[in-house]
Amino acid sequence: MTKRLLAIALIAAMAVCAAGTAAMAEGGQTPLRILWWGSQTRHDLTMAMLDKFMEKYPDIKVEPEFTDWGGYWSKLATQVAGGLTPDVIQMDHAYLVQYAGNGVLASLNGYIESGAIGVSDVDPSILASGNVGDDLYAVPTGMNALVLMYRQDILDEAGLTLPFAPTWGEYVEISKQVFEKTGRTDTYVVGAGMDQLRFSLRNMGLNMYNEEGTALGWDDPQFLVTNWERVLKAQEEGYGLGVGETTAATAFDDLVADSWVGCHWTNELEAYQNGSGVELEMSEVPWRDDAVQPATFFKPSMFWSIADTSAVKDEAATFINFFVNDTDCYDIVGTDRAMPISAKIREYITPNLNPAAKKGADALDRLSSEGHITPVMKPDVAAHSEIDALLTQYNEQVRYGLVDDLTEYARQFIEESNALIAKSLAAK
């Protein structure tokens, strides 16, 4: 069977399965499968929100499915391949092009034009983050920013202060002193992952991928070499947590057991404070010392999308509209999925934000007021997840001391990444 025929057969099977699911309504209710990832806090809030949704729309019966981030994408891929795609899918910016391009997601243009999904109070630039080409495939759940979350009590113990917008030079010096005075190590300084690389590029006016999505948006291996040299120095001098040294069972435990700082999205503050049991403050991700512009951007925290094979698209659109515009929804979920995209909803929830959410909102306001926000990049290329995994493999080799020539190794990564992009484009 050719790839084209196989794809047609798979789509047909998915449609039959979806239609069968719709026909299985019980008691006159239409079943609506919704899949999301998140912490236990998010699961609890989402379940309560869905109870409210079903109370207001008693003809819809939500069938919830959830997992953590680590297992989410393999679960979704398996469901899609098996013809069991959920009706509503929580989507991420990094996977949007891939799933839209493969025909998994439905265009939402018609629901926006009809007002079934109301966006009159949403800034067009925020909504456009869910576009692929001329079609909207995903509605943002909210906007947030990537920041450092750190333990001020540890800095107080060391007699130190972290600037709100530190340079890498300032940040590394503080990390060294924290280690010398408290024994606490730094997990962020040895990360060197996709976020650090992306921020380094954005500081220099570049993006991870070019505008056409046909290759990386940079070709200088020094971007990677600088990150790797910083990692190796931190490990050698001890202030960076060494490979396999963590005693933490979870990311939350890490802030208790080993480290004093981590890098997370602003809307995750409450979950990390609850999970670790410690008070956290926020600052910007470190700037390159030679930066020509800020790197931070307001990113859709995640999206809601509708499966193209869903037989209950109207009900799915009703749920998304509820999430975007209904105050009853936000009485429950607050800012767990970031600050709401509707201006009216933001105005509604602000007076009643809990301390953690208020701290996140204040950080976003400060980033904006100080002019430290640059435009969000276009959705990542379809091969992004493979390139992200490739970078993780390269970083591990460097951290274990298995690479002699960092510059040549960086060039190899660039070549392999561009080859992965070309392969994904050829497969379309």
Order of alpha helices (4+ residues) and beta strands (2+ residues): alpha-beta-alpha-beta-alpha-beta-alpha-alpha-alpha-beta-beta-beta-beta-beta-alpha-alpha-alpha-alpha-alpha-beta-alpha-beta-beta-beta-alpha-alpha-alpha-alpha-alpha-alpha
